[in-house]
Amino acid sequence: MSYPQLLTPEEKLADAKKLLSLPGIVVICGSTRFMAEMTEADLRETKAGRIIVKPGFDMKSPHELWADPVEAEALKARLDDLHRAKIRLADEVLVVGDYIGESTRTEIAYARSLGKPVRFTHPEVDPDA
């Protein structure tokens, strides 16, 4: 007797998105030095009918929430985890900017390991091109 194979969490999420008729979800990745470009990409992708998730702020800019170096390090780790969750949620990744640092390179590799399509505003920086 053959039993139906259980759906993976990823398959369940994809099915739920279809049932809810959700538009595509795009996560924006890139160095936070490109926050203005991320905002522009958000505008264009939203205009195209997509749901956008992206970094919420730039920790390189001074702020009381990360003024303490110990708290800043812990916050950075939590934000990295949060961004990986955004990548898992998304249908595709859009990498913004003409520079790819180590964090963004890791995010691209993670997205590709999950089978997520990755687009670039500057395709020449694709580490796998």
LOKE-567841 format. One record per residue: residue in one letter; residue number from 0; chain; x, y, z of N, C-alpha, C in turn. Coordinates in nm, 2 decimals. Layout:
# residues N
<"A",NUM,"A",<X,Y,Z>,<X,Y,Z>,<X,Y,Z>>
...
# end
This chain:
# residues 129
<"M",0,"A",<0.08,-0.12,0.00>,<0.00,0.00,0.00>,<0.09,0.12,0.00>>
<"S",1,"A",<0.06,0.22,-0.08>,<0.13,0.34,-0.10>,<0.06,0.45,-0.02>>
<"Y",2,"A",<0.14,0.53,0.05>,<0.08,0.64,0.13>,<0.12,0.77,0.06>>
<"P",3,"A",<0.03,0.87,0.06>,<0.07,1.00,0.00>,<0.19,1.06,0.07>>
<"Q",4,"A",<0.28,1.12,0.00>,<0.39,1.19,0.06>,<0.34,1.32,0.13>>
<"L",5,"A",<0.39,1.34,0.25>,<0.35,1.47,0.32>,<0.42,1.58,0.25>>
<"L",6,"A",<0.35,1.70,0.25>,<0.41,1.82,0.20>,<0.51,1.88,0.29>>
<"T",7,"A",<0.61,1.93,0.23>,<0.72,2.00,0.30>,<0.66,2.14,0.35>>
<"P",8,"A",<0.72,2.20,0.45>,<0.67,2.33,0.49>,<0.67,2.43,0.37>>
<"E",9,"A",<0.77,2.42,0.29>,<0.78,2.51,0.17>,<0.66,2.49,0.07>>
<"E",10,"A",<0.63,2.36,0.05>,<0.51,2.33,-0.03>,<0.38,2.38,0.03>>
<"K",11,"A",<0.37,2.36,0.16>,<0.25,2.41,0.23>,<0.24,2.56,0.21>>
<"L",12,"A",<0.35,2.63,0.23>,<0.35,2.78,0.21>,<0.31,2.82,0.07>>
<"A",13,"A",<0.37,2.75,-0.03>,<0.33,2.78,-0.17>,<0.19,2.76,-0.20>>
<"D",14,"A",<0.13,2.65,-0.14>,<-0.01,2.62,-0.16>,<-0.10,2.72,-0.10>>
<"A",15,"A",<-0.06,2.77,0.02>,<-0.14,2.87,0.10>,<-0.14,3.00,0.02>>
<"K",16,"A",<-0.02,3.04,-0.04>,<-0.01,3.16,-0.12>,<-0.11,3.15,-0.24>>
<"K",17,"A",<-0.11,3.04,-0.30>,<-0.20,3.02,-0.42>,<-0.34,3.03,-0.38>>
<"L",18,"A",<-0.38,2.96,-0.27>,<-0.52,2.96,-0.22>,<-0.56,3.10,-0.18>>
<"L",19,"A",<-0.47,3.18,-0.13>,<-0.50,3.32,-0.09>,<-0.49,3.42,-0.21>>
<"S",20,"A",<-0.45,3.37,-0.33>,<-0.43,3.45,-0.44>,<-0.34,3.57,-0.42>>
<"L",21,"A",<-0.23,3.54,-0.34>,<-0.14,3.64,-0.31>,<-0.05,3.68,-0.43>>
<"P",22,"A",<-0.02,3.81,-0.45>,<0.08,3.84,-0.55>,<0.22,3.79,-0.52>>
<"G",23,"A",<0.31,3.79,-0.61>,<0.44,3.75,-0.58>,<0.51,3.83,-0.47>>
<"I",24,"A",<0.59,3.76,-0.39>,<0.66,3.83,-0.28>,<0.81,3.84,-0.32>>
<"V",25,"A",<0.86,3.96,-0.32>,<1.00,3.98,-0.35>,<1.07,4.03,-0.23>>
<"V",26,"A",<1.19,3.97,-0.20>,<1.27,4.03,-0.09>,<1.39,4.10,-0.15>>
<"I",27,"A",<1.41,4.22,-0.11>,<1.52,4.30,-0.15>,<1.64,4.28,-0.06>>
<"C",28,"A",<1.75,4.25,-0.13>,<1.88,4.23,-0.06>,<1.98,4.32,-0.11>>
<"G",29,"A",<2.09,4.34,-0.03>,<2.20,4.43,-0.08>,<2.26,4.50,0.04>>
<"S",30,"A",<2.37,4.56,0.02>,<2.43,4.64,0.12>,<2.34,4.76,0.16>>
<"T",31,"A",<2.34,4.78,0.29>,<2.26,4.89,0.34>,<2.31,5.03,0.29>>
<"R",32,"A",<2.43,5.03,0.23>,<2.47,5.16,0.17>,<2.38,5.20,0.05>>
<"F",33,"A",<2.30,5.10,0.01>,<2.21,5.12,-0.10>,<2.06,5.14,-0.06>>
<"M",34,"A",<2.04,5.19,0.06>,<1.90,5.21,0.11>,<1.82,5.29,0.02>>
<"A",35,"A",<1.87,5.40,-0.04>,<1.79,5.48,-0.13>,<1.75,5.40,-0.26>>
<"E",36,"A",<1.85,5.32,-0.31>,<1.82,5.23,-0.42>,<1.71,5.13,-0.39>>
<"M",37,"A",<1.72,5.08,-0.26>,<1.62,4.98,-0.22>,<1.48,5.04,-0.21>>
<"T",38,"A",<1.47,5.16,-0.17>,<1.35,5.23,-0.17>,<1.29,5.25,-0.31>>
<"E",39,"A",<1.38,5.28,-0.40>,<1.34,5.30,-0.55>,<1.29,5.16,-0.60>>
<"A",40,"A",<1.37,5.06,-0.57>,<1.33,4.92,-0.62>,<1.19,4.88,-0.55>>
<"D",41,"A",<1.17,4.91,-0.43>,<1.05,4.89,-0.36>,<0.93,4.96,-0.44>>
<"L",42,"A",<0.95,5.08,-0.47>,<0.85,5.16,-0.54>,<0.82,5.09,-0.68>>
<"R",43,"A",<0.92,5.05,-0.75>,<0.90,4.99,-0.88>,<0.83,4.85,-0.88>>
<"E",44,"A",<0.88,4.77,-0.78>,<0.82,4.64,-0.77>,<0.68,4.65,-0.71>>
<"T",45,"A",<0.65,4.74,-0.62>,<0.52,4.76,-0.57>,<0.43,4.80,-0.69>>
<"K",46,"A",<0.47,4.89,-0.77>,<0.39,4.94,-0.88>,<0.36,4.82,-0.98>>
<"A",47,"A",<0.45,4.73,-0.99>,<0.44,4.61,-1.07>,<0.34,4.51,-1.01>>
<"G",48,"A",<0.29,4.54,-0.89>,<0.20,4.45,-0.82>,<0.26,4.34,-0.73>>
<"R",49,"A",<0.38,4.36,-0.69>,<0.44,4.26,-0.60>,<0.44,4.31,-0.46>>
<"I",50,"A",<0.44,4.22,-0.37>,<0.46,4.24,-0.22>,<0.61,4.25,-0.20>>
<"I",51,"A",<0.66,4.35,-0.13>,<0.80,4.37,-0.11>,<0.83,4.36,0.04>>
<"V",52,"A",<0.94,4.29,0.07>,<1.00,4.29,0.20>,<1.15,4.33,0.18>>
<"K",53,"A",<1.20,4.40,0.28>,<1.34,4.45,0.26>,<1.40,4.48,0.40>>
<"P",54,"A",<1.52,4.51,0.41>,<1.58,4.56,0.53>,<1.50,4.68,0.58>>
<"G",55,"A",<1.48,4.68,0.71>,<1.40,4.79,0.77>,<1.48,4.92,0.80>>
<"F",56,"A",<1.61,4.90,0.82>,<1.69,5.02,0.85>,<1.83,4.99,0.83>>
<"D",57,"A",<1.91,5.09,0.84>,<2.06,5.08,0.82>,<2.13,5.10,0.96>>
<"M",58,"A",<2.19,5.00,1.01>,<2.26,5.01,1.14>,<2.39,5.09,1.13>>
<"K",59,"A",<2.43,5.13,1.01>,<2.55,5.21,1.00>,<2.52,5.36,1.04>>
<"S",60,"A",<2.39,5.39,1.03>,<2.35,5.53,1.07>,<2.33,5.53,1.22>>
<"P",61,"A",<2.37,5.63,1.29>,<2.36,5.63,1.44>,<2.22,5.63,1.48>>
<"H",62,"A",<2.19,5.55,1.59>,<2.06,5.55,1.65>,<2.07,5.49,1.79>>
<"E",63,"A",<1.99,5.54,1.88>,<2.00,5.49,2.02>,<1.97,5.34,2.04>>
<"L",64,"A",<1.90,5.28,1.95>,<1.87,5.14,1.96>,<2.00,5.05,1.94>>
<"W",65,"A",<2.10,5.10,1.87>,<2.22,5.02,1.86>,<2.34,5.10,1.89>>
<"A",66,"A",<2.33,5.19,1.98>,<2.44,5.27,2.03>,<2.54,5.19,2.11>>
<"D",67,"A",<2.49,5.10,2.19>,<2.57,5.01,2.27>,<2.63,4.90,2.18>>
<"P",68,"A",<2.76,4.89,2.17>,<2.82,4.79,2.08>,<2.78,4.64,2.11>>
<"V",69,"A",<2.76,4.61,2.23>,<2.72,4.47,2.27>,<2.58,4.45,2.22>>
<"E",70,"A",<2.49,4.54,2.25>,<2.35,4.53,2.20>,<2.34,4.54,2.05>>
<"A",71,"A",<2.43,4.62,1.99>,<2.43,4.63,1.84>,<2.47,4.49,1.78>>
<"E",72,"A",<2.57,4.42,1.84>,<2.61,4.29,1.78>,<2.49,4.19,1.79>>
<"A",73,"A",<2.43,4.19,1.91>,<2.31,4.10,1.92>,<2.20,4.13,1.83>>
<"L",74,"A",<2.17,4.26,1.81>,<2.07,4.31,1.72>,<2.10,4.26,1.57>>
<"K",75,"A",<2.23,4.28,1.53>,<2.27,4.24,1.40>,<2.25,4.09,1.37>>
<"A",76,"A",<2.28,4.01,1.47>,<2.25,3.87,1.46>,<2.10,3.84,1.44>>
<"R",77,"A",<2.02,3.91,1.52>,<1.87,3.89,1.51>,<1.82,3.94,1.37>>
<"L",78,"A",<1.88,4.05,1.33>,<1.84,4.10,1.19>,<1.88,4.00,1.08>>
<"D",79,"A",<1.99,3.94,1.09>,<2.04,3.85,0.99>,<1.94,3.73,0.99>>
<"D",80,"A",<1.90,3.68,1.11>,<1.80,3.57,1.11>,<1.67,3.61,1.05>>
<"L",81,"A",<1.63,3.74,1.08>,<1.50,3.79,1.03>,<1.51,3.80,0.88>>
<"H",82,"A",<1.62,3.84,0.83>,<1.63,3.85,0.68>,<1.63,3.72,0.61>>
<"R",83,"A",<1.69,3.62,0.67>,<1.68,3.48,0.62>,<1.54,3.43,0.62>>
<"A",84,"A",<1.46,3.47,0.72>,<1.32,3.43,0.72>,<1.25,3.51,0.61>>
<"K",85,"A",<1.28,3.63,0.58>,<1.22,3.70,0.47>,<1.25,3.63,0.33>>
<"I",86,"A",<1.38,3.58,0.32>,<1.41,3.51,0.20>,<1.33,3.38,0.19>>
<"R",87,"A",<1.31,3.31,0.30>,<1.23,3.19,0.29>,<1.09,3.22,0.25>>
<"L",88,"A",<1.03,3.33,0.30>,<0.90,3.37,0.27>,<0.88,3.41,0.13>>
<"A",89,"A",<0.98,3.47,0.07>,<0.97,3.53,-0.06>,<0.96,3.43,-0.17>>
<"D",90,"A",<0.91,3.47,-0.29>,<0.91,3.39,-0.41>,<1.04,3.42,-0.49>>
<"E",91,"A",<1.09,3.53,-0.47>,<1.22,3.56,-0.55>,<1.30,3.67,-0.47>>
<"V",92,"A",<1.42,3.69,-0.51>,<1.51,3.78,-0.45>,<1.55,3.88,-0.55>>
<"L",93,"A",<1.56,4.01,-0.51>,<1.61,4.12,-0.59>,<1.73,4.18,-0.52>>
<"V",94,"A",<1.85,4.16,-0.58>,<1.97,4.22,-0.52>,<1.99,4.36,-0.58>>
<"V",95,"A",<2.00,4.46,-0.49>,<2.02,4.60,-0.53>,<2.16,4.64,-0.51>>
<"G",96,"A",<2.21,4.72,-0.61>,<2.34,4.78,-0.60>,<2.45,4.72,-0.69>>
<"D",97,"A",<2.55,4.80,-0.70>,<2.66,4.75,-0.79>,<2.78,4.70,-0.71>>
<"Y",98,"A",<2.75,4.65,-0.59>,<2.86,4.60,-0.50>,<2.79,4.48,-0.42>>
<"I",99,"A",<2.86,4.37,-0.41>,<2.82,4.26,-0.33>,<2.92,4.23,-0.22>>
<"G",100,"A",<2.88,4.25,-0.10>,<2.96,4.22,0.02>,<2.94,4.08,0.06>>
<"E",101,"A",<3.01,4.05,0.17>,<3.00,3.91,0.22>,<2.86,3.87,0.27>>
<"S",102,"A",<2.79,3.96,0.34>,<2.66,3.93,0.38>,<2.56,3.91,0.27>>
<"T",103,"A",<2.57,4.00,0.17>,<2.48,3.98,0.05>,<2.52,3.85,-0.02>>
<"R",104,"A",<2.64,3.82,-0.04>,<2.69,3.70,-0.11>,<2.63,3.58,-0.03>>
<"T",105,"A",<2.63,3.58,0.10>,<2.57,3.47,0.18>,<2.42,3.46,0.16>>
<"E",106,"A",<2.35,3.58,0.15>,<2.21,3.58,0.13>,<2.18,3.52,-0.01>>
<"I",107,"A",<2.25,3.56,-0.11>,<2.23,3.50,-0.25>,<2.25,3.35,-0.25>>
<"A",108,"A",<2.36,3.30,-0.19>,<2.38,3.16,-0.18>,<2.27,3.09,-0.10>>
<"Y",109,"A",<2.22,3.15,0.00>,<2.11,3.09,0.08>,<1.98,3.08,-0.01>>
<"A",110,"A",<1.95,3.19,-0.07>,<1.83,3.20,-0.16>,<1.84,3.09,-0.27>>
<"R",111,"A",<1.95,3.08,-0.33>,<1.97,2.98,-0.44>,<1.97,2.84,-0.38>>
<"S",112,"A",<2.01,2.82,-0.26>,<2.01,2.68,-0.20>,<1.86,2.64,-0.18>>
<"L",113,"A",<1.77,2.74,-0.16>,<1.63,2.72,-0.15>,<1.55,2.71,-0.28>>
<"G",114,"A",<1.63,2.73,-0.39>,<1.56,2.73,-0.52>,<1.49,2.86,-0.56>>
<"K",115,"A",<1.53,2.97,-0.49>,<1.46,3.10,-0.52>,<1.53,3.16,-0.63>>
<"P",116,"A",<1.45,3.22,-0.73>,<1.52,3.29,-0.84>,<1.58,3.42,-0.78>>
<"V",117,"A",<1.69,3.46,-0.83>,<1.76,3.58,-0.79>,<1.78,3.67,-0.91>>
<"R",118,"A",<1.73,3.80,-0.89>,<1.75,3.90,-1.00>,<1.85,4.01,-0.94>>
<"F",119,"A",<1.91,4.08,-1.03>,<2.00,4.18,-0.99>,<1.97,4.31,-1.06>>
<"T",120,"A",<1.98,4.43,-0.99>,<1.97,4.56,-1.06>,<2.10,4.58,-1.14>>
<"H",121,"A",<2.21,4.52,-1.10>,<2.33,4.52,-1.17>,<2.38,4.38,-1.20>>
<"P",122,"A",<2.33,4.31,-1.30>,<2.37,4.17,-1.32>,<2.51,4.14,-1.33>>
<"E",123,"A",<2.60,4.24,-1.36>,<2.74,4.21,-1.37>,<2.80,4.18,-1.23>>
<"V",124,"A",<2.73,4.20,-1.12>,<2.79,4.17,-0.99>,<2.74,4.03,-0.94>>
<"D",125,"A",<2.67,3.96,-1.02>,<2.62,3.83,-0.98>,<2.75,3.74,-0.95>>
<"P",126,"A",<2.76,3.69,-0.83>,<2.88,3.61,-0.80>,<2.89,3.48,-0.88>>
<"D",127,"A",<2.78,3.43,-0.94>,<2.77,3.31,-1.01>,<2.77,3.33,-1.16>>
<"A",128,"A",<2.78,3.46,-1.21>,<2.77,3.49,-1.35>,<2.90,3.45,-1.42>>
# end
